[in-house]
Amino acid sequence: MDEHSTTRITVHIDPELADLIPGFLENRRKDIETVRERLAENDFETILLLGHSMKGNGAGYGFDELTEIGREMEQAARDKQPDAIRKTLADLVAYLENLDVVFD
């Protein structure tokens, strides 16, 4: 995902998940701050775990792009590549800023 993209991203989610989605997305916003903090400390293990969690939970809620971002973050943390982590973090920020959720 291009970090400077202004294209809106529409994701269609099962209405049965409507009560869970706001909290899920808020937790991903909190993950942004956590990754920034952990990156400053070179805590790759915590970033790896957050990426792994995003990878697993994203698709479960219908956010396939979030799964891909999580996979890339997990791998970047495994490889201890701060610049790659920063890129995935920028991708996550852009994704959340441009996300429109439709329940249908």
FENVEN-V550125 format. One record per residue. N is the residue number from 0. RES is the residue in three letters. PSI is psi in whole degrees, -180 to 180 (* if undefined). Layout:
n=N res=RES psi=PSI
n=N res=RES psi=PSI
//
This chain:
n=0 res=MET psi=135
n=1 res=ASP psi=123
n=2 res=GLU psi=-16
n=3 res=HIS psi=10
n=4 res=SER psi=139
n=5 res=THR psi=7
n=6 res=THR psi=129
n=7 res=ARG psi=146
n=8 res=ILE psi=118
n=9 res=THR psi=128
n=10 res=VAL psi=129
n=11 res=HIS psi=124
n=12 res=ILE psi=146
n=13 res=ASP psi=130
n=14 res=PRO psi=-24
n=15 res=GLU psi=-18
n=16 res=LEU psi=3
n=17 res=ALA psi=-39
n=18 res=ASP psi=-24
n=19 res=LEU psi=-26
n=20 res=ILE psi=-45
n=21 res=PRO psi=-44
n=22 res=GLY psi=-40
n=23 res=PHE psi=-48
n=24 res=LEU psi=-35
n=25 res=GLU psi=-39
n=26 res=ASN psi=-34
n=27 res=ARG psi=-35
n=28 res=ARG psi=-38
n=29 res=LYS psi=-34
n=30 res=ASP psi=-34
n=31 res=ILE psi=-49
n=32 res=GLU psi=-41
n=33 res=THR psi=-45
n=34 res=VAL psi=-43
n=35 res=ARG psi=-46
n=36 res=GLU psi=-46
n=37 res=ARG psi=-33
n=38 res=LEU psi=-39
n=39 res=ALA psi=-26
n=40 res=GLU psi=4
n=41 res=ASN psi=37
n=42 res=ASP psi=77
n=43 res=PHE psi=-30
n=44 res=GLU psi=-46
n=45 res=THR psi=-41
n=46 res=ILE psi=-40
n=47 res=LEU psi=-45
n=48 res=LEU psi=-40
n=49 res=LEU psi=-43
n=50 res=GLY psi=-43
n=51 res=HIS psi=-43
n=52 res=SER psi=-43
n=53 res=MET psi=-44
n=54 res=LYS psi=-45
n=55 res=GLY psi=-39
n=56 res=ASN psi=-29
n=57 res=GLY psi=-55
n=58 res=ALA psi=-33
n=59 res=GLY psi=-29
n=60 res=TYR psi=-5
n=61 res=GLY psi=11
n=62 res=PHE psi=79
n=63 res=ASP psi=-38
n=64 res=GLU psi=-36
n=65 res=LEU psi=-36
n=66 res=THR psi=-44
n=67 res=GLU psi=-42
n=68 res=ILE psi=-43
n=69 res=GLY psi=-42
n=70 res=ARG psi=-45
n=71 res=GLU psi=-39
n=72 res=MET psi=-43
n=73 res=GLU psi=-46
n=74 res=GLN psi=-42
n=75 res=ALA psi=-39
n=76 res=ALA psi=-40
n=77 res=ARG psi=-39
n=78 res=ASP psi=-1
n=79 res=LYS psi=53
n=80 res=GLN psi=92
n=81 res=PRO psi=-39
n=82 res=ASP psi=-39
n=83 res=ALA psi=-36
n=84 res=ILE psi=-44
n=85 res=ARG psi=-38
n=86 res=LYS psi=-45
n=87 res=THR psi=-33
n=88 res=LEU psi=-44
n=89 res=ALA psi=-39
n=90 res=ASP psi=-42
n=91 res=LEU psi=-45
n=92 res=VAL psi=-49
n=93 res=ALA psi=-41
n=94 res=TYR psi=-51
n=95 res=LEU psi=-36
n=96 res=GLU psi=-27
n=97 res=ASN psi=10
n=98 res=LEU psi=130
n=99 res=ASP psi=123
n=100 res=VAL psi=129
n=101 res=VAL psi=127
n=102 res=PHE psi=111
n=103 res=ASP psi=*
//
